Amino acid sequence: MNNKVEDRATSFFAQPGILAAVIGGAVVGLLCAILVVMFIVYRMRKKDEGSYALDEPKRSPAAASYGKGHNNREFYA
């Protein structure tokens, strides 16, 4: 009786179509798992960067020129 179960399992995987489907499913599943892990790592890295307010008030180029002498503020980098 045990021999019949083993023969049935062997003949099941011996069929080329079913064997190809099992291997293809395993490969696609592995690629999906890798993609999900990469997406989670990307989101965690992006969250660590933080968010900064970059909306500075718009100034005309003439108001920010260095040629005018009335603006004596110093800027340090």
matplotlib code that plots the C-alpha trace (Angstrom):
import matplotlib.pyplot as plt

x = [0.0, 2.8, 4.4, 1.3, 1.4, 5.1, 4.4, 1.5, 3.6, 6.5, 4.2, 2.6, 5.9, 7.2, 4.8, 6.7, 3.8, 3.2, 6.9, 7.3, 4.3, 5.7, 9.1, 7.6, 5.4, 8.3, 10.4, 7.6, 6.9, 10.5, 10.7, 7.6, 9.0, 12.3, 10.3, 8.2, 11.4, 13.1, 10.0, 9.9, 13.6, 13.0, 10.1, 12.1, 15.1, 12.8, 11.1, 14.5, 15.4, 12.9, 10.9, 12.0, 10.1, 11.7, 9.0, 11.0, 9.3, 9.8, 12.0, 12.8, 16.4, 16.9, 16.0, 18.6, 21.4, 24.7, 25.2, 22.9, 24.5, 21.5, 21.6, 24.5, 23.5, 26.1, 25.4, 27.5, 27.6]
y = [0.0, 2.4, 1.6, 2.8, 6.2, 6.6, 5.6, 8.0, 10.9, 10.0, 9.8, 13.1, 15.0, 13.0, 14.8, 17.7, 20.1, 19.7, 19.8, 23.0, 24.6, 23.7, 25.1, 28.2, 28.9, 28.6, 31.0, 33.5, 33.2, 33.8, 36.9, 38.3, 37.7, 39.5, 42.4, 42.8, 42.8, 45.4, 47.6, 47.4, 48.3, 51.2, 52.6, 52.2, 54.1, 56.8, 57.3, 57.8, 60.7, 62.9, 65.7, 69.3, 72.4, 73.8, 76.3, 79.6, 82.8, 83.8, 86.8, 88.7, 88.4, 92.2, 92.2, 89.5, 91.0, 91.8, 95.2, 97.0, 98.5, 98.7, 94.9, 94.4, 91.0, 88.2, 84.7, 81.8, 78.4]
z = [0.0, 0.8, -2.5, -4.4, -2.7, -3.6, -7.2, -7.5, -6.1, -8.5, -11.5, -10.5, -10.6, -13.5, -15.9, -17.5, -17.4, -13.7, -12.9, -14.9, -13.2, -9.7, -10.6, -12.3, -9.3, -6.9, -9.0, -9.2, -5.5, -4.7, -7.0, -5.3, -1.9, -2.9, -4.3, -1.1, 1.0, -1.2, -1.0, 2.8, 3.0, 0.6, 2.7, 5.9, 4.4, 3.0, 6.4, 8.1, 5.8, 7.4, 5.9, 5.7, 4.9, 1.7, 0.9, 1.1, 0.2, -3.4, -3.9, -7.1, -8.3, -8.0, -4.3, -3.5, -5.5, -3.7, -5.4, -3.0, 0.1, 2.4, 3.3, 5.8, 7.1, 7.1, 6.1, 7.4, 5.6]

ax = plt.figure().add_subplot(projection="3d")
ax.plot(x, y, z, "-o")
ax.set_aspect("equal")
plt.show()
